[in-house]
Amino acid sequence: MSVRVGIGYDSHRFREGRPLLLGGVEIPDSPGLSGHSDGDAVAHAVIDALLGAAAAGDVGKHFPPDDERWKDADSMMLLERVVGILRQRDLAPRNVDVTVICERPKISPRARAMRQQLSAVLSLPLDCVSVKGKTNEGMGWIGAGEGIAVLAVATVTSGASSDSDYHGATPGIPI
């Protein structure tokens, strides 16, 4: 079994008139994000982290923004497709760590729901998916409240088809 690590990044400007989706969770009372798909920057960063770990390109290679098939696409469905790409390469996600950088909305009240959505799509235990929020302390375009940036790190392992007993839980560590 080999272990691989990938890093993903995504950013989008806010755009009025669309829902804000982060990690598959709709966040009310906030403008949505621009983008060809639904603009879910959390899903996009995780996609890039997984594809990076697999040395399989990036979100734009697999879901080009000039391809009408992906217009307004559900990014969690795109993430599901990426898990399939990994499985074709005999790889499986083992851990995902996400940092959402924005002044608003507050991420912590919705972090658990995002973790639940991501863990379901990735087929990972909840304790193998982390989502946290940080502000940019008022600096730059993020600090000015113009949009959101997301960083993600993903760990994947080879031997996915034969490793069905992975549970991820660490005894004594609360989820």
Secondary structure, DSSP 8 states (H G I E B T S, - for coil): --EEEEEEEEEEEEETTS-EEETTEEESSS-EE-SSS---HHHHHHHHHHHHHTT---HHHHS-TT-GGGTT--HHHHHHHHHHHHHHTTEEEEEEEEEEE-SSS-SHHHHHHHHHHHHHHHT--GGGEEEEEE--TT-HHHHTTSEEEEEEEEEEEE-GGG-TT-----TT---
